[in-house]
Amino acid sequence: MSDAKPSDSRGKDFLRQRIDEDLKNGKYNKVITRFPPEPNGYLHIGHAKSICINFGIANDYPGGKCHLRMDDSDPAKETYEYVESIKKDVQWLGFDWGENLFFASDYFEKLYEYAVFLIKKGKAYVCSLSEEEIREFRGTVTQPGKPSPYRNRSVEENLDLFNGMRTGKFKDGEHVLRAKIDMASPNMKMRDPLLYRIRHVEHYRQGNKWCIYPLYDFTHGLSDYIEGITHSICTLEFENNRELYDWILDECEINEPRPHQYEFARLNVNYNVVSKRKLLDLVENKYVSGWDDPRMPTLSGMRRRGITPEAVRKFCDSVGIAKANSVVDMAQFEHYIRDDLNKKVPRVMAVLRPLKVIIENYPEKEKELINASYYPHDVPLEGSRNIPFSREIYIEQDDFMENPPEGYYRLYPGGEVRLRHAYIIKCIDVVKDQIGEIKELRCTYFPDTKSGEDTSGKKVKGTIHWVSAEHSENVKVCLYDRLFNMEFPETIEEGFNKDSLKIISNAYVEPEVSKFAPGSRFQFERLGYFYLDPIEYKDCKIVFNRIVTLRDSWARAAKPEYAPVRKSEKEAVQKSFEKQEFDISELPEDARMRFEMYTKKIGIHREEALTIARDENLSTLFETTTAVYDNPKVIAGFVSTEIARELKEKSFENLRITAQKLAELVKLLDENIINLKIAKEVLALMQEKSATPAEIVEKQGLKQINSPAELEPVVDFVINNNPEHLADYKSGKTKLFGFFVGKVMKETQGKANPEVLNRLLADKLK
């Protein structure tokens, strides 16, 4: 009898749909997932999604469990500090592993036994090639690897050498244990991968008991099996590892029910780095104060900044579970932070850059207490405080302008403005120091204009915040911002935002704020959301960290200078093209002239021509590129789709795709060095990297496979491994031709020349 019952799968993500199917078919009687971080760094925002998925899925099913397993099989950089930080972060997010805390290092003896078992089966061998030689022997995506000269050692010799590796007879790198699979496999992971290596390094838990350590691919599936995991959920970069995951379980003769691996898209957020190496560089090179620096994308950094776990969970839920990688805008995360805080935190007044105001007609030494709610009417919470009002107050320097432009509604000489919760004041004089800097303002107030009791009938358009100069609390404020000012920084030096931290040591807040406990959160009206730091106190001052601004200032700063097409306008344009009745007279004259030239003289498709012609930046890029390389139709295709899509997310000034680079990309396409699929991939990488298209193609190994001789083994492999589809095709189901094309494309990672592939397949399938 199944403990966990599947529910209606409609509307569920693909992982839960698969789990429902497994439960329905009786494959498992309960759901057990795991979150397996390596304790060599602090968890970051990307891990948060994995935590929410694995623990969330387990919580969705009766009797479900999620294990927290430390993948601690590499002793070089793993410490108890990282273990404890991981446990704290998972708990902070609101999840509990109960009694299910495990360590891969506890399975070392069992894993060693499995390795010996593989050696005895002839499925593993000790290889004495150097690391560099192993890399050379592995081959490339288009060329098979060469077998190691040590591949055919006898079982007895392998057992003896492997035992010697364990007992410390050999130096680091002198030998490794490898799986014996297939050096010609199109999946590079299957070309005799490493299973064990020698590391004479003390393990933080096992001490010096071991000097050989299993690699991740060997540890992963077997640890899942030992713990009884049902669904091993990984990010997409492990998709190619799945074949090896299954091979290890197969060859270790582990039968069903056993774990199976499933992949989902990892969480990538712009203006961030989530590489542990880069995060460590930030810490070690003193760009930040530590792993918990409030600017860091680590969960400990978010906690220190004051971000709530509820906001993180809601953000991860909003991103969803997809099968294709994408980049999520940081503004989306910040939206969920604001949305969460807006509903729960008290609103108070603070002045960060004070300018003194003396209200001349208010009695000296008098203090008036003004009662104000902590929560506006749209937040259903109760609570209020008394705000001291006196003759001398502070306002923000930015709320006064000596020579204001038209439409300025804050304070200026002779101008009137309302003080939040208090009175209307009028500026009657500006006092300056010896060098001409504004020292203070002299104002008068109108006693009959008190908020909630106003009988004056006076109307003003501006309201500003303030605090009493005598009765407010002097505090320190840390204004944290995004750590990088580039969406996709290649290096820390290149993208580091030097303004990501601004410290204000002489700010003022309402006195009631000091009565709140450290760790409290507030909205400073008109300024943002702030966190009363429970850790950092310097100079006996209260310290506030800015969690997030009230609005997305980055989106406004990076707004493209072209007018985006409204949805209704897009639909109208599309319908017009379908009827071929689009009236170009509606375009501005310069755009209309460009449209005429693109369609009539160059012959570009009307829809592409419209997209380019109506945007000056796109037109400039298109025309400049065609001047460099003469293939306007292909260039127009890229500019009107991929480039136009990029400009929806960023300004033209931030576009890295220059005319010279785009021309070079089209030239590579024309010369059959790459195909269209690869070209789009390179184009995306061009926006992230400063390299040229040719350099990207070379470095990433993205050259198109044009040789029939290179493609033929892959085609044969696909045909031979799909005998049922082959029989169906030959019986008349010719639409299966596309199936074989897709399989070959997948095996070659999209690098097969489509024309060459189609001809080759047609011959082979006769």
NUKEPA-786023 format. One record per residue (C-alpha): residue in one letter; x, z negated, y. Coordinates in steps of 0.5 Angstrom, whole numbers, padded with zeros to 4 digits, always signed. Example, Ala and Ser with C-alpha at 12.3 -4.5 7.8 and 13.67 -1.06 7.14 Angstrom:
<pts>
A+0025-0016-0009
S+0027-0014-0002
</pts>
This chain:
<pts>
M+0000+0000+0000
S+0003+0002+0007
D+0004-0004+0012
A+0004+0001+0018
K-0002+0006+0019
P-0001+0012+0023
S-0006+0013+0028
D-0009+0019+0032
S-0003+0023+0033
R-0006+0028+0039
G-0003+0027+0045
K+0003+0023+0042
D+0011+0026+0043
F+0014+0029+0037
L+0018+0023+0035
R+0011+0019+0034
Q+0008+0025+0031
R+0013+0026+0026
I+0013+0018+0024
D+0005+0019+0023
E+0006+0025+0018
D+0011+0021+0014
L+0007+0015+0014
K+0001+0019+0012
N+0005+0022+0006
G+0007+0016+0004
K+0014+0017+0005
Y+0015+0010+0008
N+0011+0004+0008
K+0014+0001+0015
V+0017+0004+0021
I+0025+0001+0022
T+0029+0004+0028
R+0035+0002+0031
F+0039+0002+0037
P+0046+0003+0035
P+0051+0002+0042
E+0058+0002+0041
P+0061-0005+0045
N+0066-0001+0049
G+0063-0001+0055
Y+0056-0004+0059
L+0050+0000+0058
H+0047+0005+0063
I+0041+0008+0065
G+0042+0013+0059
H+0042+0008+0054
A+0035+0005+0057
K+0031+0011+0055
S+0034+0010+0048
I+0032+0003+0048
C+0025+0004+0050
I+0024+0009+0045
N+0027+0006+0039
F+0024-0001+0041
G+0018+0002+0043
I+0016+0006+0037
A+0018+0000+0033
N+0013-0004+0037
D+0007+0001+0036
Y+0007+0001+0029
P+0004-0006+0025
G+0010-0009+0022
G+0015-0004+0025
K+0022-0007+0027
C+0028-0004+0031
H+0035-0007+0029
L+0040-0008+0034
R+0047-0006+0031
M+0054-0006+0034
D+0057+0001+0032
D+0064-0003+0032
S+0068+0001+0028
D+0073+0003+0033
P+0077-0003+0035
A+0081+0000+0040
K+0077-0002+0046
E+0071-0006+0043
T+0070-0014+0045
Y+0066-0019+0045
E+0064-0019+0052
Y+0061-0012+0051
V+0057-0015+0045
E+0054-0020+0050
S+0053-0016+0056
I+0049-0011+0051
K+0045-0017+0048
K+0043-0019+0055
D+0041-0012+0058
V+0037-0011+0052
Q+0033-0017+0053
W+0033-0016+0060
L+0029-0010+0059
G+0024-0014+0055
F+0026-0012+0048
D+0027-0017+0042
W+0031-0015+0036
G+0029-0022+0033
E+0033-0023+0027
N+0036-0016+0026
L+0042-0016+0030
F+0047-0013+0026
F+0055-0010+0026
A+0057-0004+0023
S+0064-0008+0022
D+0060-0012+0017
Y+0059-0006+0012
F+0067-0004+0012
E+0068-0006+0005
K+0061-0003+0003
L+0063+0003+0007
Y+0070+0003+0003
E+0067+0003-0004
Y+0063+0009-0002
A+0069+0013+0001
V+0072+0011-0006
F+0066+0014-0009
L+0067+0021-0006
I+0074+0021-0008
K+0073+0020-0015
K+0067+0026-0014
G+0072+0030-0011
K+0069+0030-0005
A+0074+0027-0001
Y+0081+0028+0000
V+0087+0025+0004
C+0090+0030+0009
S+0097+0029+0011
L+0097+0034+0017
S+0098+0031+0024
E+0092+0031+0029
E+0094+0037+0032
E+0095+0041+0026
I+0088+0039+0024
R+0085+0042+0030
E+0089+0048+0029
F+0087+0049+0022
R+0079+0048+0024
G+0079+0055+0027
T+0074+0057+0032
V+0066+0058+0033
T+0068+0066+0031
Q+0074+0065+0026
P+0073+0060+0020
G+0078+0055+0019
K+0084+0054+0014
P+0084+0049+0008
S+0089+0044+0009
P+0095+0044+0004
Y+0093+0037+0002
R+0086+0039+0000
N+0087+0040-0007
R+0091+0033-0009
S+0089+0030-0015
V+0083+0025-0015
E+0089+0020-0018
E+0094+0022-0012
N+0088+0021-0007
L+0086+0014-0009
D+0093+0012-0009
L+0094+0014-0002
F+0088+0012+0000
N+0089+0005-0003
G+0096+0005+0001
M+0092+0007+0007
R+0088+0001+0007
T+0094-0004+0005
G+0098-0002+0011
K+0104+0002+0008
F+0103+0008+0013
K+0103+0009+0020
D+0098+0011+0025
G+0096+0018+0024
E+0101+0019+0018
H+0094+0020+0014
V+0087+0021+0014
L+0081+0021+0009
R+0077+0028+0010
A+0071+0030+0007
K+0072+0036+0002
I+0066+0041+0005
D+0067+0048+0007
M+0072+0050+0012
A+0068+0057+0013
S+0062+0053+0015
P+0059+0056+0022
N+0058+0049+0024
M+0064+0046+0026
K+0062+0039+0024
M+0062+0041+0017
R+0069+0044+0016
D+0072+0038+0012
P+0071+0032+0018
L+0075+0026+0018
L+0072+0020+0015
Y+0077+0015+0016
R+0084+0014+0020
I+0089+0009+0020
R+0089+0004+0026
H+0094-0002+0026
V+0090-0005+0032
E+0086-0012+0031
H+0079-0012+0031
Y+0075-0017+0035
R+0071-0019+0029
Q+0075-0017+0023
G+0082-0019+0026
N+0087-0016+0022
K+0084-0015+0015
W+0083-0008+0016
C+0088-0003+0018
I+0084+0003+0017
Y+0077+0005+0020
P+0071+0009+0019
L+0069+0014+0024
Y+0062+0015+0027
D+0059+0020+0022
F+0061+0017+0016
T+0059+0010+0019
H+0052+0012+0022
G+0048+0015+0016
L+0051+0010+0011
S+0049+0004+0016
D+0042+0006+0017
Y+0041+0006+0009
I+0044-0001+0008
E+0039-0003+0013
G+0033+0000+0011
I+0033+0005+0017
T+0027+0010+0016
H+0028+0014+0023
S+0035+0015+0026
I+0033+0017+0033
C+0039+0020+0037
T+0040+0024+0043
L+0041+0032+0043
E+0049+0032+0042
F+0048+0029+0035
E+0044+0035+0033
N+0050+0039+0030
N+0052+0032+0026
R+0045+0032+0022
E+0048+0036+0017
L+0054+0032+0016
Y+0049+0026+0016
D+0045+0029+0010
W+0051+0031+0007
I+0054+0024+0006
L+0048+0021+0004
D+0047+0027-0001
E+0054+0026-0004
C+0054+0019-0004
E+0047+0020-0009
I+0043+0016-0004
N+0036+0018-0006
E+0029+0018-0002
P+0026+0014+0001
R+0032+0014+0006
P+0034+0015+0013
H+0033+0021+0017
Q+0036+0023+0023
Y+0032+0026+0029
E+0034+0028+0036
F+0031+0028+0043
A+0034+0030+0050
R+0038+0025+0053
L+0037+0022+0060
N+0041+0025+0066
V+0040+0023+0073
N+0043+0027+0079
Y+0048+0023+0083
N+0050+0019+0078
V+0055+0019+0072
V+0054+0016+0065
S+0060+0018+0062
K+0063+0011+0060
R+0070+0014+0061
K+0068+0015+0068
L+0065+0008+0069
L+0071+0005+0067
D+0075+0009+0072
L+0070+0007+0077
V+0072-0001+0075
E+0079+0000+0074
N+0081+0004+0080
K+0077-0001+0084
Y+0072+0004+0087
V+0067-0002+0085
S+0067-0009+0084
G+0066-0009+0077
W+0061-0007+0072
D+0055-0010+0075
D+0057-0008+0082
P+0050-0006+0085
R+0051+0001+0086
M+0053+0002+0078
P+0048+0006+0074
T+0049+0000+0069
L+0043-0004+0067
S+0047-0010+0069
G+0049-0007+0076
M+0041-0005+0077
R+0040-0012+0075
R+0045-0015+0080
R+0042-0010+0085
G+0035-0013+0084
I+0031-0007+0080
T+0026-0010+0076
P+0026-0008+0068
E+0019-0006+0069
A+0021-0001+0074
V+0026+0002+0069
R+0021+0002+0063
K+0016+0006+0067
F+0021+0011+0069
C+0023+0012+0062
D+0016+0013+0060
S+0015+0018+0066
V+0021+0022+0063
G+0018+0023+0056
I+0021+0025+0050
A+0023+0032+0050
K+0027+0037+0045
A+0031+0040+0051
N+0036+0037+0056
S+0034+0037+0063
V+0036+0033+0070
V+0032+0028+0073
D+0032+0027+0080
M+0034+0020+0082
A+0028+0020+0087
Q+0024+0020+0081
F+0027+0013+0079
E+0027+0011+0086
H+0019+0012+0086
Y+0018+0008+0080
I+0022+0002+0083
R+0018+0002+0090
D+0012+0003+0086
D+0013-0003+0082
L+0016-0008+0088
N+0010-0006+0093
K+0005-0009+0088
K+0009-0016+0087
V+0014-0018+0093
P+0012-0021+0099
R+0013-0018+0106
V+0017-0021+0111
M+0021-0019+0118
A+0028-0019+0118
V+0033-0016+0124
L+0039-0012+0121
R+0043-0010+0128
P+0040-0015+0133
L+0039-0014+0140
K+0037-0020+0144
V+0030-0020+0148
I+0028-0025+0153
I+0021-0026+0155
E+0021-0028+0162
N+0014-0030+0162
Y+0014-0034+0156
P+0015-0042+0157
E+0022-0044+0155
K+0023-0049+0149
E+0016-0047+0147
K+0015-0045+0140
E+0009-0042+0137
L+0007-0042+0130
I+0004-0035+0128
N+0001-0035+0121
A+0001-0028+0117
S+0000-0026+0110
Y+0006-0025+0105
Y+0002-0019+0103
P-0002-0013+0106
H-0009-0012+0105
D-0008-0007+0099
V-0004-0012+0095
P-0009-0017+0091
L-0004-0023+0092
E-0005-0029+0096
G+0000-0033+0100
S+0002-0034+0108
R+0007-0037+0112
N+0008-0039+0119
I+0013-0035+0123
P+0016-0038+0129
F+0015-0034+0136
S+0019-0037+0142
R+0022-0034+0149
E+0028-0031+0146
I+0027-0026+0140
Y+0031-0021+0136
I+0029-0014+0135
E+0033-0008+0132
Q+0038-0004+0136
D+0035+0002+0134
D+0028+0000+0136
F+0030+0001+0144
M+0032+0007+0147
E+0034+0008+0155
N+0033+0015+0155
P+0028+0016+0150
P+0025+0023+0148
E+0018+0025+0149
G+0014+0022+0143
Y+0018+0016+0142
Y+0013+0010+0141
R+0018+0004+0141
L+0021+0000+0147
Y+0024+0003+0153
P+0025+0001+0160
G+0018+0001+0163
G+0015+0002+0156
E+0010-0003+0152
V+0010-0004+0145
R+0007-0009+0140
L+0011-0014+0136
R+0009-0015+0129
H+0004-0020+0128
A+0005-0022+0135
Y+0004-0020+0142
I+0005-0013+0146
I+0011-0014+0151
K+0014-0009+0156
C+0021-0008+0158
I+0022-0009+0165
D+0030-0010+0165
V+0036-0008+0161
V+0042-0012+0162
K+0049-0009+0160
D+0056-0012+0160
Q+0062-0010+0163
I+0064-0004+0159
G+0056-0001+0160
E+0054-0003+0153
I+0047-0006+0153
K+0047-0014+0152
E+0040-0016+0152
L+0033-0014+0155
R+0028-0017+0159
C+0021-0017+0158
T+0014-0020+0159
Y+0009-0021+0154
F+0001-0021+0155
P-0002-0027+0153
D-0009-0024+0151
T-0006-0019+0146
K-0004-0024+0140
S-0005-0020+0134
G-0012-0022+0131
E-0014-0025+0137
D-0013-0019+0142
T-0018-0019+0148
S-0014-0015+0153
G-0017-0008+0151
K-0009-0006+0151
K-0007+0000+0147
V+0000+0002+0145
K+0002+0007+0140
G+0008+0003+0137
T+0009-0003+0133
I+0016-0006+0132
H+0019-0012+0128
W+0023-0018+0130
V+0025-0025+0129
S+0026-0031+0133
A+0033-0032+0136
E+0033-0040+0135
H+0029-0041+0129
S+0031-0035+0124
E+0036-0035+0119
N+0043-0032+0119
V+0044-0028+0113
K+0049-0023+0110
V+0046-0016+0108
C+0049-0011+0103
L+0046-0004+0104
Y+0047-0001+0098
D+0046+0007+0097
R+0048+0012+0092
L+0054+0012+0089
F+0056+0019+0089
N+0054+0024+0095
M+0054+0030+0090
E+0049+0032+0085
F+0054+0033+0079
P+0060+0030+0081
E+0066+0033+0077
T+0071+0028+0079
I+0070+0021+0082
E+0074+0023+0088
E+0070+0029+0089
G+0064+0026+0089
F+0064+0019+0091
N+0060+0016+0097
K+0064+0012+0102
D+0058+0010+0105
S+0055+0007+0099
L+0056+0000+0101
K+0055-0002+0108
I+0056-0010+0110
I+0052-0013+0115
S+0055-0020+0116
N+0050-0022+0122
A+0043-0020+0120
Y+0037-0025+0121
V+0031-0027+0117
E+0025-0031+0118
P+0026-0038+0116
E+0021-0039+0111
V+0025-0034+0107
S+0031-0039+0106
K+0026-0043+0102
F+0025-0038+0096
A+0030-0039+0090
P+0036-0034+0089
G+0033-0028+0085
S+0027-0027+0089
R+0025-0020+0092
F+0022-0018+0099
Q+0020-0012+0103
F+0023-0013+0110
E+0018-0009+0114
R+0020-0002+0116
L+0027-0003+0113
G+0026-0003+0105
Y+0026-0008+0099
F+0032-0013+0098
Y+0034-0018+0093
L+0036-0025+0094
D+0043-0025+0091
P+0043-0031+0086
I+0051-0030+0085
E+0055-0028+0091
Y+0055-0033+0097
K+0061-0032+0102
D+0062-0036+0108
C+0056-0041+0106
K+0051-0035+0108
I+0045-0032+0104
V+0046-0025+0101
F+0041-0020+0101
N+0042-0014+0097
R+0038-0007+0099
I+0035-0005+0093
V+0032+0001+0095
T+0029+0004+0102
L+0022+0005+0104
R+0022+0012+0103
D+0027+0017+0100
S+0031+0019+0106
W+0036+0023+0101
A+0030+0028+0100
R+0029+0029+0107
A+0037+0030+0109
A+0037+0035+0103
K+0031+0039+0105
P+0032+0046+0104
E+0031+0050+0111
Y+0027+0055+0108
A+0019+0054+0108
P+0017+0053+0100
V+0011+0057+0098
R+0005+0053+0097
K+0002+0053+0090
S-0005+0057+0093
E+0000+0062+0096
K+0004+0063+0090
E-0003+0065+0086
A-0005+0069+0091
V+0002+0073+0091
Q+0001+0074+0083
K-0006+0076+0084
S-0004+0081+0089
F+0002+0084+0085
E-0003+0084+0078
K-0007+0089+0082
Q-0002+0092+0086
E-0005+0091+0093
F+0000+0086+0096
D-0001+0087+0104
I+0006+0087+0106
S+0004+0087+0113
E+0003+0079+0112
L+0011+0079+0112
P+0015+0077+0118
E+0018+0084+0121
D+0025+0082+0118
A+0022+0080+0112
R+0018+0087+0111
M+0024+0091+0113
R+0028+0088+0107
F+0022+0088+0102
E+0022+0096+0104
M+0029+0097+0103
Y+0029+0093+0096
T+0023+0097+0093
K+0024+0104+0096
K+0031+0105+0097
I+0034+0100+0091
G+0028+0100+0086
I+0028+0093+0085
H+0021+0090+0082
R+0016+0089+0087
E+0016+0081+0085
E+0023+0080+0085
A+0024+0084+0092
L+0018+0079+0095
T+0022+0073+0093
I+0028+0075+0096
A+0026+0079+0102
R+0022+0073+0105
D+0028+0068+0104
E+0034+0069+0109
N+0039+0065+0105
L+0037+0069+0098
S+0037+0076+0102
T+0044+0074+0105
L+0046+0072+0098
F+0043+0078+0095
E+0046+0083+0100
T+0053+0080+0100
T+0053+0080+0092
T+0051+0087+0092
A+0057+0089+0097
V+0062+0086+0092
Y+0059+0089+0086
D+0054+0095+0085
N+0049+0093+0080
P+0043+0091+0085
K+0038+0090+0080
V+0041+0085+0075
I+0043+0081+0081
A+0036+0081+0084
G+0034+0078+0077
F+0039+0072+0078
V+0037+0071+0085
S+0030+0072+0085
T+0029+0067+0079
E+0035+0062+0077
I+0038+0062+0084
A+0031+0061+0088
R+0030+0056+0083
E+0036+0052+0085
L+0034+0052+0092
K+0028+0049+0090
E+0032+0043+0089
K+0038+0043+0094
S+0039+0046+0100
F+0043+0053+0101
E+0049+0049+0104
N+0050+0045+0097
L+0049+0051+0093
R+0056+0053+0089
I+0054+0060+0087
T+0058+0064+0092
A+0057+0072+0092
Q+0064+0073+0089
K+0062+0068+0083
L+0055+0071+0082
A+0058+0078+0082
E+0064+0076+0077
L+0058+0074+0073
V+0054+0080+0073
K+0061+0084+0071
L+0062+0080+0065
L+0055+0081+0063
D+0056+0089+0064
E+0062+0089+0060
N+0059+0086+0054
I+0064+0080+0055
I+0057+0075+0055
N+0050+0076+0054
L+0044+0075+0058
K+0043+0068+0055
I+0050+0066+0056
A+0050+0068+0063
K+0044+0064+0065
E+0048+0058+0061
V+0054+0060+0065
L+0050+0060+0072
A+0048+0053+0071
L+0055+0051+0069
M+0057+0054+0076
Q+0053+0050+0080
E+0056+0044+0077
K+0063+0046+0076
S+0068+0049+0081
A+0071+0054+0076
T+0070+0061+0076
P+0065+0065+0071
A+0071+0067+0067
E+0074+0061+0067
I+0068+0057+0065
V+0067+0063+0059
E+0074+0062+0057
K+0074+0054+0057
Q+0067+0053+0054
G+0068+0058+0049
L+0062+0062+0051
K+0065+0070+0049
Q+0060+0074+0046
I+0061+0076+0039
N+0061+0084+0039
S+0065+0085+0033
P+0060+0087+0027
A+0066+0084+0022
E+0065+0078+0026
L+0058+0077+0025
E+0057+0080+0018
P+0059+0073+0015
V+0054+0070+0019
V+0049+0075+0017
D+0050+0074+0010
F+0050+0067+0010
V+0043+0067+0014
I+0040+0072+0009
N+0043+0068+0003
N+0040+0062+0005
N+0033+0064+0006
P+0031+0068+0000
E+0024+0067+0000
H+0024+0070+0007
L+0028+0076+0005
A+0023+0077-0001
D+0017+0077+0004
Y+0020+0081+0009
K+0022+0086+0003
S+0014+0086+0001
G+0012+0088+0008
K+0012+0082+0013
T+0017+0086+0018
K+0015+0081+0023
L+0020+0076+0020
F+0026+0081+0023
G+0025+0076+0029
F+0026+0070+0024
F+0033+0073+0022
V+0035+0074+0029
G+0033+0067+0031
K+0037+0064+0025
V+0043+0068+0027
M+0043+0067+0034
K+0042+0059+0032
E+0048+0059+0028
T+0053+0063+0033
Q+0050+0058+0039
G+0047+0065+0042
K+0053+0068+0042
A+0052+0074+0038
N+0051+0081+0041
P+0043+0083+0041
E+0044+0090+0040
V+0050+0089+0035
L+0046+0084+0031
N+0040+0088+0031
R+0043+0094+0028
L+0047+0090+0023
L+0041+0086+0020
A+0037+0092+0020
D+0042+0095+0015
K+0043+0089+0011
L+0035+0088+0010
K+0034+0095+0007
</pts>
